[in-house]
């Protein structure tokens, strides 16, 4: 068990349900289900590069906070909010990492970068794997996204049991309006398109919009090989090489500075450069300055003792 059951009356510390997963793991859908509960309110999809102060008063009485594993590992957030006097109950959303990767490759806002706030995709996946390994060893709750699609009620009931929450059918029926959720500032575009009026409708919408799976061979080989244990333990089969082409606008498959939010922010401060970037002309000087190779400096040969004496 992740903590002792709540005793009757007001708990000594406010309870924070802390949910996380990779980008494109389905964690926003999971978050929406929990925020429909009568006893819970909070943040649908938090900024993943910030550690905000959370007001316990937004809960009814429980506070929900969902983020994505990118700049921080989920277990780091657990420790941080425990330091802030929260009783933290974590939930890790897991999904086939190759499905996450396919989805990320099609999303221009995914930012496969080289900065602290937009780290490389592979670094994010490794951070997620560290979380998964810790959750497995500690017996902390996890929710498998594919199971949610196949058996929604049973999967959510099991998650509630692990989190020591009573079952609430509102998690399936979605009676709350957007205005009743404390913070819905984010949430990816696909979620809002396929959300529907209930979980059943949302799953049906998702299935109808699902795109074909395609991964660059190098990425597929890495995901198949490096995460064999994760795939095996969670029932994910080996993927065969099918295509090296990824459909959609996509992002750079190699981490780069120009795909980051910092690149856009710094370019905006130069109006002419920003105009050029809107016309598709990259800020080459900024890119070179921020992502230039670190190389050994050329130095003059060290003179010998005889040469020094002669001088």
C-alpha positions as MATLAB code, in Angstrom:
seq = 'XXXXXXXXXXXXXXXXXXXXXXXXXXXXXXXXXXXXXXXXXXXXXXXXXXXXXXXXXXXXXXXXXXXXXXXXXXXXXXXXXXXXXXXXXXXXXXXXXXXXXXXXXXXXXXXXXXXXXXXXXXXXXXXXXXXXXXXXXXXXXXXXXXXXXXXXXXXXXXXXXXXXXXXXXXXXXXXXXXXXXXXXXXXXXXXXXXXXXXXXXXXXXXXXXXXXXXXXXXXXXXXXXXXXXXXXXXXXXXXXXXXXXXXXXXXXXXXXXXXXXXXXXXXXXXXXXXXXXXXXXXXXXXXXXXXXXXXXXXXXXXXXXXXXXXX';
ca = [
       0.000    0.000    0.000;
       1.262    3.493   -0.795;
      -0.033    5.022    2.436;
      -2.303    4.365    5.354;
      -6.032    4.739    4.794;
      -7.505    8.078    5.683;
      -8.970    8.218    9.153;
     -12.384    9.823    9.699;
     -12.345   13.611    9.816;
      -9.872   16.046    8.336;
      -6.488   14.462    7.534;
      -3.326   15.944    9.041;
      -2.003   16.603    5.525;
      -3.977   17.300    2.325;
      -4.064   14.448   -0.155;
      -2.564   14.899   -3.619;
      -3.151   12.305   -6.310;
      -0.119   12.717   -8.562;
      -0.477   11.178  -12.011;
       2.140   11.031  -14.741;
       3.153    9.319  -17.947;
       5.022   10.032  -21.130;
       3.610   12.492  -23.625;
       1.096   10.641  -25.832;
       0.641    7.926  -23.211;
      -3.091    8.591  -22.816;
      -2.561   10.228  -19.435;
      -4.822   13.199  -20.270;
      -7.751   10.832  -20.854;
      -7.035    9.148  -17.523;
      -6.820   12.568  -15.871;
     -10.204   13.632  -17.260;
     -11.804   10.458  -15.854;
     -10.496   11.120  -12.343;
     -11.430   14.800  -12.448;
     -15.058   13.761  -13.051;
     -15.219   12.345   -9.541;
     -17.419   14.188   -7.035;
     -14.643   14.135   -4.403;
     -11.789   15.291   -6.655;
     -10.695   18.419   -8.492;
      -7.422   19.796   -9.781;
      -5.193   20.065  -12.844;
      -6.004   18.265  -16.084;
      -2.585   18.594  -17.717;
       0.154   20.592  -16.002;
       3.187   22.276  -17.507;
       5.923   19.639  -17.320;
       8.778   22.076  -16.728;
       7.369   23.757  -13.609;
       6.843   22.836   -9.961;
       3.900   25.059   -8.996;
       2.550   25.656   -5.527;
      -0.795   23.836   -5.381;
      -3.648   25.240   -3.335;
      -5.220   22.460   -1.218;
      -8.481   24.402   -1.420;
      -9.115   23.364   -5.030;
      -9.872   19.792   -3.887;
     -13.286   18.370   -3.006;
     -11.507   17.230   -0.745;
      -8.912   15.459   -2.901;
      -6.550   17.304   -5.230;
      -5.581   15.772   -8.581;
      -2.462   16.825  -10.503;
      -1.422   15.290  -13.818;
       1.798   15.991  -15.671;
       4.063   14.324  -18.225;
       7.464   12.810  -17.589;
       9.916   14.985  -19.454;
      11.916   17.540  -17.470;
      11.285   15.688  -14.199;
      10.802   12.059  -13.281;
       7.525   11.334  -11.533;
       9.230   10.037   -8.407;
      11.082   13.370   -8.146;
       7.707   15.129   -8.043;
       6.526   12.691   -5.375;
       9.460   13.666   -3.182;
       9.041   17.368   -3.908;
       5.364   17.524   -2.970;
       5.902   15.405    0.104;
       8.410   18.057    1.134;
       5.567   20.565    0.663;
       3.540   18.673    3.296;
       1.267   16.724    0.949;
       0.202   13.129    1.396;
       1.112   12.023   -2.128;
      -0.514    9.051   -3.843;
       1.173    8.512   -7.218;
      -0.237    6.844  -10.330;
       1.903    5.976  -13.358;
       0.198    5.639  -16.754;
       1.981    3.177  -19.016;
       1.601    2.566  -22.739;
       3.560    0.745  -25.413;
       6.557    3.058  -25.810;
       6.556    2.573  -29.565;
       2.962    3.830  -29.763;
       3.992    6.877  -27.738;
       6.926    7.446  -30.071;
       4.752    7.175  -33.198;
       2.355    9.742  -31.763;
       5.144   12.106  -30.717;
       6.736   11.983  -34.153;
       3.507   13.366  -35.642;
       3.130   16.273  -33.189;
       4.983   19.518  -33.899;
       4.568   20.642  -30.265;
       6.493   17.627  -28.951;
       9.832   19.522  -29.140;
      12.570   16.919  -29.580;
      15.132   19.360  -28.256;
      18.427   19.725  -26.443;
      17.384   22.031  -23.589;
      16.376   21.313  -19.999;
      12.722   22.197  -20.670;
      12.604   20.276  -23.979;
      14.909   17.273  -23.504;
      15.517   14.670  -26.235;
      12.843   12.014  -26.714;
      15.215    9.234  -25.737;
      16.111   10.966  -22.475;
      12.405   11.286  -21.619;
      11.806    7.604  -22.324;
      14.734    6.611  -20.120;
      13.365    8.787  -17.309;
       9.989    7.105  -17.693;
      11.643    3.689  -17.515;
      13.337    4.667  -14.246;
       9.920    5.596  -12.860;
       8.369    2.353  -14.070;
      11.128    0.297  -12.472;
      10.694    2.145   -9.152;
       6.901    1.801   -9.217;
       7.284   -1.915   -9.897;
       9.705   -2.398   -7.015;
       7.678   -0.264   -4.576;
       4.322   -1.765   -5.553;
       2.950    1.690   -6.424;
      -0.155    1.973   -8.623;
       0.051    1.845  -12.404;
      -2.600    2.032  -15.116;
      -2.043    0.390  -18.492;
      -3.555    2.542  -21.252;
      -4.319   -0.396  -23.544;
      -6.282   -2.030  -20.715;
      -8.317    1.157  -20.323;
      -9.326    0.934  -23.988;
     -10.189   -2.761  -23.734;
     -11.957   -2.810  -20.340;
     -12.607    0.769  -19.181;
     -14.606    0.165  -16.006;
     -12.537   -2.735  -14.732;
      -9.300   -0.809  -15.327;
     -10.522    2.329  -13.558;
     -11.963    0.316  -10.676;
      -8.596   -1.366  -10.204;
      -6.817    2.004  -10.240;
      -9.226    3.310   -7.588;
      -8.587    0.250   -5.465;
      -4.828    0.777   -5.687;
      -5.233    4.453   -4.796;
      -7.586    3.661   -1.901;
     -10.497    5.503   -3.492;
     -14.121    4.432   -3.535;
     -15.567    3.742   -6.958;
     -17.412    6.636   -8.627;
     -19.382    5.877  -11.840;
     -18.911    9.515  -12.869;
     -15.473    8.403  -14.084;
     -17.316    6.701  -16.952;
     -20.281    9.043  -17.459;
     -18.467   12.397  -17.253;
     -21.180   14.636  -15.738;
     -18.890   17.622  -14.995;
     -18.595   20.515  -17.418;
     -15.241   22.052  -18.300;
     -16.089   25.055  -16.128;
     -16.267   22.782  -13.078;
     -12.642   21.642  -13.437;
     -10.143   23.816  -11.558;
      -7.474   23.916  -14.306;
      -7.958   22.847  -17.932;
      -5.444   25.211  -19.510;
      -3.649   22.450  -21.390;
      -4.622   19.099  -22.849;
      -3.498   18.112  -26.319;
      -5.548   18.841  -29.428;
      -6.400   15.173  -30.073;
      -7.908   14.853  -26.605;
     -10.289   17.765  -27.150;
     -11.233   16.439  -30.615;
     -11.971   12.889  -29.482;
     -13.210   13.620  -25.945;
     -16.941   13.022  -26.513;
     -19.514   13.013  -23.722;
     -18.435    9.815  -21.970;
     -15.474    7.482  -21.764;
     -17.145    4.973  -24.086;
     -17.695    7.676  -26.707;
     -14.146    8.976  -26.319;
     -12.658    5.511  -26.863;
     -14.789    4.991  -29.972;
     -13.680    8.382  -31.323;
     -10.037    7.555  -30.620;
     -10.255    4.225  -32.416;
     -11.742    5.910  -35.498;
      -8.929    8.500  -35.603;
      -6.097    6.072  -34.946;
      -3.294    6.387  -37.487;
      -1.152    3.643  -38.991;
       1.952    2.694  -37.044;
       5.255    3.664  -38.629;
       8.655    4.250  -37.068;
      12.119    4.976  -38.413;
      14.104    1.742  -38.320;
      16.763    3.132  -35.969;
      14.170    4.247  -33.420;
      12.281    0.968  -33.652;
      15.444   -1.085  -33.118;
      16.321    1.016  -30.081;
      12.840    0.740  -28.542;
      12.645   -3.007  -29.198;
      16.089   -3.694  -27.787;
      16.535   -1.276  -24.888;
      13.094   -1.884  -23.405;
      12.690   -5.604  -23.898;
      11.949   -6.192  -20.202;
       9.335   -3.433  -20.066;
       7.651   -4.754  -23.224;
       7.675   -8.327  -21.935;
       6.363   -7.548  -18.456;
       3.511   -5.414  -19.795;
       2.449   -7.761  -22.572;
       3.675   -5.676  -25.494;
       4.714   -7.794  -28.507;
       7.825   -7.309  -30.592;
       7.272   -4.894  -33.479;
       8.596   -5.802  -36.887;
      10.247   -3.257  -39.138;
       7.513   -1.986  -41.448;
       8.392    1.471  -42.671;
      10.992    4.171  -42.270;
       8.462    6.874  -43.174;
       6.446    8.759  -40.593;
       3.258   10.453  -41.771;
       2.190   13.932  -40.776;
       4.025   17.211  -40.101;
       6.153   15.603  -37.436;
       9.249   16.845  -35.664;
      12.946   16.340  -36.153;
      13.932   12.733  -35.400;
      17.348   14.002  -34.245;
      17.269   16.329  -31.202;
      17.997   19.914  -32.210;
      17.846   23.413  -30.756;
      15.535   24.866  -33.424;
      12.680   22.575  -32.349;
      12.695   23.933  -28.785;
      10.542   26.551  -27.118;
      13.702   28.395  -26.092;
      14.590   28.897  -29.755;
      11.171   30.465  -30.382;
      11.400   32.606  -27.252;
      14.852   33.972  -28.076;
      13.907   34.589  -31.707;
      10.774   36.519  -30.692;
      13.001   39.077  -29.002;
      14.427   40.006  -32.408;
      11.428   41.249  -34.470;
      13.165   40.927  -37.839;
      14.454   37.450  -37.008;
      10.957   36.467  -35.850;
       9.487   37.694  -39.145;
      12.049   35.647  -41.034;
      11.217   32.567  -38.946;
       7.516   33.007  -39.785;
       8.560   32.921  -43.451;
      10.470   29.685  -42.887;
      13.947   31.244  -42.654;
      15.720   29.864  -39.601;
      17.772   31.942  -37.195;
      21.086   30.349  -38.149;
      23.254   32.515  -35.895;
      21.194   31.591  -32.818;
      21.160   27.898  -33.742;
      24.927   27.894  -34.243;
      25.521   29.720  -30.964;
      23.277   27.419  -28.912;
      24.082   24.053  -30.468;
      27.622   24.365  -31.803;
      29.869   21.385  -31.285;
      32.206   21.359  -28.328;
      35.603   20.763  -29.807;
      39.165   20.768  -28.605;
      40.712   24.177  -28.885;
      43.647   24.542  -31.219;
      46.764   25.469  -29.244;
      50.301   26.304  -30.140;
      52.839   23.509  -29.605;
      54.472   23.600  -26.185;
      58.116   24.634  -26.731;
      60.802   22.261  -25.648;
      63.319   23.120  -22.910;
      66.041   23.719  -25.492;
      63.785   26.069  -27.462;
      62.937   28.039  -24.345;
      66.640   28.447  -23.472;
      67.452   29.549  -26.986;
      64.699   32.152  -26.807;
];
